Amino acid sequence: MKDEAKYHSLGIQSQITEAMQSKMANEVLFKSSADKRMSSQYKSYADLYKAKIAELDTMIKELKGQQKQVKESAEQNSKQVIMFTNLKRLLELKLKTVAKGPAGPVAEPGSEEYNRLVLS
């Protein structure tokens, strides 16, 4: 069993090596010949990898900029969350107070039903 696993492992390693050799031979052909290209967009694997690296570098810069903006606005955003939580509690208390009805006389002379909420 151990020999069979070793046999298959060596066979796979041999296939990988052959693929790498073929790729390197194509790279040399693409670099040395003016009319041969790897694809319509890239002349060789090296050009492809350079383009991918440049694309990833651009993406990293954009993501770092976004991260910086998030870090800079985190404190302000947390304050805003606290303010909205307080506002929600205030409005809930106001709703409860209105639902209970007036605690004392709130009517003004000359008006039958005048309700108001006074915050101090």
ZAMARGU-4260 file (C-alpha; in steps of 0.2 Angstrom, whole numbers, plus 5000, padded with zeros to 4 digits):
<rodrens>
0) 5000/5000/5000 | 5014/5012/5004 | 5023/5008/4988 | 5007/5012/4978 | 5005/5029/4986
5) 5023/5033/4983 | 5020/5028/4964 | 5005/5039/4962 | 5014/5053/4971 | 5029/5052/4960
10) 5017/5051/4944 | 5008/5067/4949 | 5025/5076/4953 | 5031/5071/4936 | 5015/5078/4928
15) 5017/5094/4937 | 5036/5096/4932 | 5031/5092/4914 | 5018/5106/4914 | 5030/5118/4922
20) 5043/5114/4908 | 5030/5117/4895 | 5025/5133/4902 | 5043/5139/4903 | 5046/5134/4885
25) 5031/5144/4879 | 5037/5159/4889 | 5054/5158/4880 | 5044/5157/4864 | 5033/5171/4868
30) 5047/5182/4873 | 5059/5178/4859 | 5046/5179/4845 | 5038/5195/4839 | 5023/5187/4831
35) 5019/5174/4845 | 5008/5180/4860 | 5001/5171/4875 | 4984/5179/4872 | 4977/5194/4863
40) 4980/5205/4879 | 4996/5199/4885 | 5012/5194/4876 | 5019/5182/4890 | 5016/5175/4907
45) 5027/5189/4914 | 5016/5202/4907 | 5001/5194/4914 | 5008/5193/4931 | 5014/5211/4931
50) 4996/5216/4926 | 4988/5206/4940 | 5001/5213/4953 | 4997/5231/4947 | 4978/5227/4948
55) 4980/5220/4966 | 4991/5235/4971 | 4977/5247/4965 | 4964/5237/4975 | 4975/5237/4990
60) 4977/5256/4990 | 4958/5258/4988 | 4954/5246/5002 | 4967/5255/5013 | 4958/5272/5009
65) 4941/5264/5014 | 4949/5257/5030 | 4955/5274/5034 | 4938/5282/5031 | 4930/5269/5042
70) 4942/5272/5056 | 4941/5291/5055 | 4922/5291/5056 | 4920/5277/5069 | 4919/5288/5084
75) 4907/5300/5075 | 4896/5285/5070 | 4896/5278/5088 | 4890/5295/5095 | 4877/5295/5082
80) 4871/5278/5087 | 4870/5284/5105 | 4860/5299/5100 | 4848/5289/5091 | 4846/5277/5105
85) 4843/5292/5117 | 4830/5299/5105 | 4821/5282/5104 | 4820/5281/5123 | 4814/5299/5124
90) 4800/5296/5111 | 4795/5280/5119 | 4793/5289/5136 | 4783/5303/5127 | 4772/5290/5120
95) 4769/5282/5137 | 4765/5299/5145 | 4753/5303/5131 | 4745/5286/5133 | 4743/5288/5152
100) 4734/5304/5150 | 4737/5320/5160 | 4745/5319/5177 | 4737/5335/5182 | 4728/5350/5176
105) 4735/5355/5159 | 4720/5364/5151 | 4722/5383/5148 | 4708/5394/5153 | 4696/5396/5138
110) 4702/5379/5130 | 4694/5362/5134 | 4708/5350/5129 | 4725/5358/5128 | 4739/5345/5130
115) 4757/5348/5131 | 4773/5340/5136 | 4786/5350/5145 | 4804/5344/5146 | 4815/5352/5158
</rodrens>
